[in-house]
Amino acid sequence: MAGVALKLSAPWRFVKLRSSLVRFSTDPSLKLHTTASPMMATVDQFEQAKNKLSTLKNDPGNEAKLKIYALFKQDEARQQYCDLIGSLLTAEGGTSVAAKPAGSGTTYETLLVTTEDDITTIKLNRPAKKNAITTEMYNDIIAALEQAAKDDSVITVFTGAGDFYCSGNDLSNFTKIPEGGVDEMARRGGDLLREYVKAYIDFPKPLVAVVNGPAVGISVTVLGLFDLVYATDRATFHTPFSQLGQSAEGCSSYTFPKIMGSAKASEMLLFNKKLTAAQACDLRLVTEVFPDSSFQSEVWSRLKAYAKLPPNSLALSKQLIRSMEKDRLHAVNDAEVERLMERWTSDECFNAVMSFFQAKAKL
């Protein structure tokens, strides 16, 4: 659980909500200012709330805990937004002359999806938030995968804009609770999680992760469903599930032990061990590690060469490999979703989340 970069690892940590990034762009009360503003007053209120949290005598209940934690993290995200907004202007957009939008002009609010040199690239595009994933972003990724499966590209690549690959789930997702309460959040979240992971399991073409920086949570667990994983030497891999009272997802409860052995998988999935890129490569989660200085040039040179291979041969061979365990992966996905829905509505999960909040509030 690394500093402000830590996010919950999936869109379904109880919710299916509007993105805070959209709220910044549409709500005049949330515009950035250089002088005192409503946002600064909110920061002061958060500081007071953090100081007073430990004085509560009665348990406020799970829904109140969730709102408190989400508001704290949203405040933190706003500060990151102020500090890092410049990176939005300089992040690569895959908009070179030779590139074209994937599909028939489809565009996404949170992704940059382009096709060039027979490669469809799906780039997570929230660099100011370390590519933390909103609910809309998960739905965009599902749609982008469905689109890439049908286009004329040979391989599909995932990567992130800016310095992070992905910091996991954006906790601003948690600021609203539906009328059905936490149980309804868990149901919606479980449905979204199942469809999201299913999109990776069923993807018919070679799928490559270009991990350009630190990766957290769901962005790590689904790597076991990729065909190749290339990483910069400054990347890290972290799945802090038990620290938050939760359990594994992305089929990692099956793929990680298969890839790295049960003991090493347990270090990650049970005991929250963060791996360096070199360690992840030694454990076979990562295919190859490259020096950061030459990472992009070496990886993309290699991928362009792969994309010249006969496309049907690649796709059919991948499908043959996947067919041997596809039914099992779907069964694992279903089992993980059911267990997580139990976790998300448990007191233990809420208390673990609040313990993390209180620890952060003391910093």
Buried (B, 14 or more C-beta within 10 A) or exposed (E): BEEBBBBBBBBBBBBBBBBBBEBBEEEEEBEEEEEEBEBEEBBEEBEEBBEEBEEEEEEEEBBBBBBBBBBBBBBBBBEBBEEBEEBBEEBBEBEEEEBEBBBEEEEBBBBBBBBBBBBBBBBBBBBBBBBBBBBBBBBBBBBBBEBBBEBEBBBBBBBBBBBBBBBBBBBBBBBEBBEEEBEBBBBBBBBBBBBBBBBBBBBBBBBBBBBBBBBBBBBBBBBBBBBBBBBBBBBBBBBBBBBBBBBBBBBBBBBBBBBBEEEBBBBBBEEBBBBBBEBBBBBBBBBEBBEBEEBBEBBBEBBBEBBEBEBEEBBEEBBEEBEEBEEEBBEBBBEBBEBBBEBBBBEEBBBBBBEBBBEBBEE
